[in-house]
Amino acid sequence: MSKLEQILVLDPPVDLRFKGPFTDVVTTNLKLKNPSDRRVCFKVKTTAPRRYCVRPNSGVIEPGATVIISVMLQPFDYDPNEKSKHKFMVQTIFAPPNVSDMDSLWKDAKPDDLMDSKLRCVFELPSENDKVNDVEATKAAPVMNSAKSDSSATAASGGASMDDAELKKMQEKYKRLQADMNKLAEENRQLKDDGVRMRKATRSDHMTSNSTGLLGRETNAASLPSLLVVIAAIFIGFFLGKFIL
């Protein structure tokens, strides 16, 4: 029985390329797509497990789904004259209806049920153009940072000037309000003084009218006896006149 052909579609299909310098971790992505209508289990292996970190290194891909594998090359001293012999293999198998123990699945899998794809590792150093671009980018970074700093300082100064303007406006408003309050207080004092004067004038007028009434009554009282004397003299004269006649 012939071996099954790989059901997954790999991107890249042949080579995993890692671009230096290799003084830090270099990461390359590997896409695994399942074009079938069945679930597929996968496992990623390498001939140099100490040099690479693979996440995830195994799992299940649903029908029509895609999984991205991150392959991280650890830092090392690169020798351009040394050819890379590192390789990767993506091993797959159709998942059974109920899969729970992945270790047992791979351990008990039959060779005829397994599918695999092999990929070579290729190391590349940056080209001269890339180096020039990196240098220019490094030079441009401080300039951009200084421009950002200047813009931030300008924005800060603008904000400060705006704050000063707002403060001046508030001070002017406060002065106007204080002047209005003083004016209202002065008017209030004037109204109080006018009220006091009016009350005093009313009292004095009342007292004057009372005194005038009293004088009138006294005058009437003083003139009343004289009037009585006159009336009495008239009656006496009237009676005497009749008596004499």
C-alpha atoms as one frame of an Amber mdcrd trajectory, in Angstrom:
protein
   0.000   0.000   0.000   1.420   3.387  -1.006   1.978   6.139   1.509  -0.693
   8.815   1.827   0.018  12.175   0.269   0.181  15.176   2.602  -3.307  16.587
   2.995  -2.218  19.929   4.457  -1.088  22.878   2.360   2.190  24.329   3.665
   3.322  27.946   3.224   6.263  28.092   2.572   6.165  24.674   0.953   9.884
  23.773   0.840  12.271  26.098   2.715  12.107  27.820   6.075  14.214  30.966
   5.658  15.823  32.748   8.575  17.320  36.191   7.977  20.253  37.325  10.142
  22.119  38.717  11.878  21.666  35.858  14.292  22.642  37.709  17.449  19.013
  37.630  18.569  16.017  35.329  18.167  14.878  35.106  14.523  11.263  34.042
  13.934   9.748  32.554  10.779   6.072  31.680  10.363   4.797  28.464   8.819
   1.146  28.280   7.728  -0.717  24.967   7.763  -4.060  24.920   5.931  -6.532
  22.040   6.017  -8.489  22.012   2.719 -10.287  18.756   3.513 -13.623  18.137
   5.208 -12.012  16.140   8.014 -10.133  17.129  11.143  -6.383  16.669  10.886
  -3.857  16.224  13.691  -0.363  17.628  13.117   3.049  17.471  14.762   6.171
  19.516  13.932   9.604  17.888  14.356  13.156  19.153  13.771  16.616  17.637
  13.509  17.975  20.339  15.884  15.489  20.626  18.762  17.936  22.602  20.944
  18.297  25.336  18.334  14.602  25.998  17.713  11.456  26.803  19.643   8.190
  25.870  17.890   4.788  27.192  18.998   2.483  25.345  18.707   4.351  22.156
  17.900   1.214  19.976  17.695  -2.548  20.213  17.592  -5.731  19.662  15.579
  -6.808  21.651  12.514 -10.509  21.860  11.779 -11.839  21.427   8.200 -11.036
  24.509   6.107  -9.060  26.120   8.945  -5.497  27.471   9.012  -2.927  27.376
  11.796   0.176  29.591  11.951   3.284  27.984  13.455   6.007  30.269  14.876
   9.486  28.779  14.400  12.030  30.679  16.531  15.733  30.233  15.839  17.874
  30.830  18.911  20.969  33.142  18.687  24.205  31.505  17.523  27.555  32.293
  15.857  26.824  32.139  12.166  29.476  30.868   9.742  28.665  31.728   6.094
  30.908  28.896   4.857  28.967  26.303   6.808  25.922  24.916   5.057  22.823
  24.405   7.117  21.803  20.816   7.656  18.793  21.601   9.834  15.477  20.218
   8.651  11.847  20.225   9.741   9.112  17.672   9.207   5.380  18.299   9.480
   3.679  15.002  10.279  -0.112  14.650   9.998  -2.870  12.113  10.464  -6.632
  12.212  10.138  -8.162  12.673  13.572 -10.484   9.926  14.875 -14.026  10.900
  15.931 -13.083  11.288  19.591  -9.458  12.268  20.162  -8.356  13.065  23.721
  -4.899  11.557  24.226  -2.626  12.937  21.479   0.418  10.997  22.724  -1.396
   7.680  22.426  -2.729   8.684  19.019   0.761   9.215  17.588   2.198   6.229
  19.407  -0.458   3.832  18.112  -0.685   5.338  14.607   0.062   3.006  11.712
   2.813   4.065   9.292   0.403   3.838   6.359  -1.907   6.380   8.044   0.805
   8.981   8.504   1.447  11.867   6.103   4.501  14.112   6.225   6.266  17.029
   4.551   9.946  17.970   4.876  11.364  21.509   4.869  14.970  22.728   4.764
  16.311  25.569   6.920  18.022  28.352   4.963  20.064  31.072   6.675  20.466
  34.441   5.012  22.530  37.470   5.918  21.259  40.993   5.219  22.283  42.392
   1.846  24.262  45.606   1.477  21.095  47.534   0.570  19.399  46.246   3.673
  22.389  47.356   5.771  22.254  50.851   4.245  18.517  51.033   4.917  19.063
  49.901   8.490  21.752  52.557   9.011  19.523  55.270   7.534  16.652  54.130
   9.691  18.935  54.232  12.744  20.041  57.774  11.852  16.509  58.885  11.153
  15.220  57.554  14.467  16.890  60.267  16.635  15.684  62.952  14.224  12.132
  61.652  14.436  12.406  61.416  18.194  13.692  64.990  18.416  10.875  66.137
  16.131   8.394  64.370  18.363  10.004  66.024  21.387   9.803  69.441  19.724
   6.178  68.914  18.806   5.473  67.769  22.350   7.248  70.839  23.738   5.316
  73.069  21.351   2.081  71.466  22.376   3.035  71.872  26.013   3.935  75.548
  25.548   0.712  76.069  23.602  -1.188  74.458  26.433   0.615  76.705  28.933
  -0.201  79.855  26.926  -3.802  78.749  26.654  -3.863  78.254  30.419  -2.440
  81.778  30.964  -5.079  83.274  28.668  -7.847  81.448  30.488  -6.418  82.593
  33.822  -6.376  86.229  32.674  -9.986  85.947  31.504 -11.033  84.504  34.837
  -9.205  87.249  36.708 -10.943  89.929  34.635 -14.315  88.306  35.248 -13.552
  88.177  38.972 -12.649  91.877  39.004 -15.869  92.775  37.182 -17.933  90.680
  39.568 -16.216  92.244  42.572 -16.903  95.755  41.206 -20.564  94.855  40.660
 -20.797  93.489  44.187 -19.274  96.694  45.620 -21.708  98.794  43.595 -24.665
  96.747  44.820 -23.421  97.019  48.403 -23.158 100.835  48.061 -26.673 101.040
  46.611 -27.929  98.870  49.437 -26.357 101.211  52.009 -27.917 104.241  50.290
 -31.326 102.567  50.348 -30.925 101.837  54.038 -29.953 105.471  54.745 -32.922
 106.752  52.732 -35.226 104.453  54.656 -33.890 105.711  57.984 -34.326 109.348
  56.902 -37.848 108.685  55.679 -38.787 107.015  58.981 -37.362 109.951  60.953
 -39.204 112.453  58.764 -42.458 110.525  59.228 -42.031 110.520  62.989 -41.276
 114.247  63.060 -44.323 114.983  60.891 -46.488 112.893  63.177 -45.176 114.684
  66.229 -45.742 118.089  64.574 -49.324 117.214  63.698 -49.952 115.998  67.242
 -48.540 119.158  68.747 -50.659 121.283  66.407 -53.756 119.380  67.455 -52.884
 119.844  71.063 -52.406 123.589  70.556 -55.727 123.735  68.744 -57.444 121.915
  71.518 -55.806 124.156  74.098 -56.899 127.231  72.127 -60.421 125.875  71.882
 -60.369 125.080  75.532 -59.106 128.547  76.337 -61.716 130.224  74.133 -64.590
 128.120  75.471 -64.982 129.964  78.850 -64.970 133.331  77.125 -67.727 132.167
  74.844 -69.750 130.921  77.765 -69.291 134.269  79.517 -70.554 136.095  76.464
 -73.582 133.780  76.142 -74.301 134.109  79.831 -74.076 137.939  79.587 -76.504
 137.891  76.638 -79.034 135.772  78.562 -78.660 137.949  81.650 -79.145 141.085
  79.614 -82.181 139.543  77.916 -83.832 138.638  81.206 -82.992 141.984  82.795
 -84.440 143.794  79.810 -87.712 141.884  80.112 -87.838 142.453  83.840 -87.318
 146.156  83.516 -89.943 146.484  80.763
